[in-house]
Every structure is written in C-alpha cells, then in structure tokens.
Amino acid sequence: MDKLEIHELAARYADLCDRADWDAVVDLYTADGVFDAQDVYGRVATGHDDLLDFYKSFPTAIAHHPTSLYSTIDGDRATARMKMLVFFGSGGFSVNYDWELRGVDGEWRIARQSIAVQGKLPAAKSA
C-alpha cells in the first residue's frame, strides 16, 4: 500500500504544479521540508514559507508528466527516484527528482526533494 501512496504523491505533485496550486504543493512537504534546486535554479528552499516563496517565483511550466518512479521503504522513511518530463514554452526537459520521504500522520510527505536536468528538447519552430 505504501508504494501506491508514494505513486499517488508523485501524480498529485505533478497535477498541483500544473495548476500552480502552490499552497497545496507546499502541503505535500514536511514542515521542515527542503527543495534543493541548486543545480537547476541556484537555490535551496527550506520550510513551508520559503518553499511557497520559491514556487511562486518559479518559471511556470505548461505540464509535468511523471514517467516512472521507484521507491525503497524503511518504516516511516522512504526514498524515491522519479523521472519527469516537464514542458515549458522554450522546450521540454527530462528531470530526475530524488525524494526523501517521511510518514507524517499516516501520509507520506516530501522531507527533501532534489532535481537535476537529464536532458533538454528545444521547442519546435513555427512554420
């Protein structure tokens, strides 16, 4: 059941990002959650207030599509690697998401997320 819930968390994360529902995205994190986007955006955000500020300053993507996810669970802690296709007006990116998860009040939450771009596909040119 835990693995299914972690997959649901990934789907929820992508959907909420597509809707720019930043308050709901931040609620997917633990209170002391960290988003390490140093390699992509040059920034690390920690805690709900900083995370909310970070997401609101993000370039808005057109769509997030999780393509695969695997996880390892150890009690109320887990790790996961998610592959995600993220599309912007300037093109698409294949992004690796690494998660450290924690069980909080019976639900999985993101304790730490780090991202790294695997590859980029430029936008198609108009005819």
C-alpha positions as CSV (number, residue, x, y, z in Angstrom):
1,M,0.0,0.0,0.0
2,D,2.9,2.4,0.8
3,K,4.3,2.2,-2.7
4,L,0.9,3.0,-4.2
5,E,0.6,6.0,-1.9
6,I,4.1,7.2,-3.0
7,H,3.0,6.9,-6.6
8,E,-0.2,8.9,-5.8
9,L,2.0,11.5,-4.2
10,A,4.0,11.9,-7.4
11,A,0.8,12.2,-9.5
12,R,-0.6,14.7,-7.1
13,Y,2.6,16.8,-7.1
14,A,2.6,17.0,-10.9
15,D,-1.1,17.9,-11.1
16,L,-0.8,20.6,-8.4
17,C,2.3,22.1,-10.1
18,D,0.4,22.2,-13.4
19,R,-2.5,24.0,-11.7
20,A,0.0,26.4,-10.0
21,D,-1.7,25.5,-6.6
22,W,1.4,26.3,-4.7
23,D,-0.2,26.2,-1.2
24,A,-1.3,22.6,-1.9
25,V,2.2,21.7,-3.3
26,V,3.8,23.0,-0.2
27,D,1.4,21.0,1.9
28,L,3.0,17.9,0.3
29,Y,6.2,18.7,2.2
30,T,7.0,18.1,5.9
31,A,7.1,21.3,8.0
32,D,10.9,21.4,7.7
33,G,10.9,20.1,4.1
34,V,13.7,21.1,1.7
35,F,13.7,21.6,-2.1
36,D,17.3,21.5,-3.3
37,A,17.1,23.1,-6.8
38,Q,20.7,24.3,-6.6
39,D,21.7,22.6,-9.8
40,V,18.8,24.0,-11.8
41,Y,17.7,27.3,-10.2
42,G,20.7,28.0,-8.0
43,R,18.5,27.9,-4.8
44,V,17.6,25.7,-1.9
45,A,14.3,26.4,-0.1
46,T,13.6,25.1,3.4
47,G,10.3,25.2,5.4
48,H,6.8,26.0,4.2
49,D,7.2,29.8,3.9
50,D,10.5,29.6,2.0
51,L,9.0,26.8,-0.2
52,L,5.9,28.9,-1.0
53,D,8.1,31.9,-2.0
54,F,10.3,29.6,-4.1
55,Y,7.4,28.0,-6.0
56,K,5.7,31.4,-6.6
57,S,8.9,32.7,-8.2
58,F,9.3,29.6,-10.4
59,P,9.0,29.8,-14.2
60,T,5.6,28.4,-14.9
61,A,5.6,25.1,-16.7
62,I,3.0,24.1,-19.2
63,A,2.9,20.5,-18.0
64,H,4.6,17.9,-15.7
65,H,4.4,14.3,-16.7
66,P,5.9,11.7,-14.3
67,T,7.1,8.8,-16.4
68,S,8.4,6.4,-13.8
69,L,9.0,6.1,-10.1
70,Y,10.7,3.6,-7.8
71,S,10.9,3.6,-4.1
72,T,12.6,2.0,-1.1
73,I,10.7,2.0,2.2
74,D,12.1,1.6,5.7
75,G,9.5,2.1,8.3
76,D,8.3,5.7,8.3
77,R,11.1,6.7,5.9
78,A,11.4,6.2,2.2
79,T,13.5,7.3,-0.8
80,A,12.2,7.5,-4.3
81,R,13.5,8.4,-7.8
82,M,11.0,9.9,-10.2
83,K,11.6,10.6,-13.9
84,M,9.6,13.6,-15.0
85,L,9.0,15.3,-18.4
86,V,8.5,19.0,-17.8
87,F,7.4,21.2,-20.7
88,F,7.9,25.0,-20.9
89,G,7.3,27.3,-23.9
90,S,11.0,27.2,-24.5
91,G,11.1,23.4,-24.8
92,G,10.9,20.2,-22.8
93,F,13.2,18.8,-20.1
94,S,13.8,15.3,-18.7
95,V,14.3,15.8,-15.0
96,N,15.3,13.4,-12.2
97,Y,13.6,14.0,-8.9
98,D,15.1,12.4,-5.9
99,W,12.9,12.3,-2.8
100,E,13.5,11.6,0.8
101,L,10.1,10.9,2.3
102,R,8.7,10.7,5.8
103,G,5.4,9.3,7.1
104,V,3.6,12.0,8.9
105,D,0.1,11.4,10.4
106,G,-0.3,8.3,8.2
107,E,0.6,10.1,5.0
108,W,3.8,10.3,3.0
109,R,5.3,13.8,2.8
110,I,8.4,15.1,1.0
111,A,11.2,15.7,3.5
112,R,13.7,16.6,0.9
113,Q,13.5,16.9,-2.9
114,S,16.4,17.5,-5.3
115,I,16.2,17.8,-9.0
116,A,18.6,17.5,-11.9
117,V,18.1,18.0,-15.6
118,Q,18.8,14.9,-17.5
119,G,18.3,16.3,-21.0
120,K,16.6,19.1,-23.0
121,L,14.5,19.1,-26.1
122,P,14.1,22.6,-27.7
123,A,10.7,23.9,-28.7
124,A,9.6,23.2,-32.3
125,K,10.0,26.1,-34.6
126,S,6.8,27.6,-36.1
127,A,6.3,27.2,-39.8
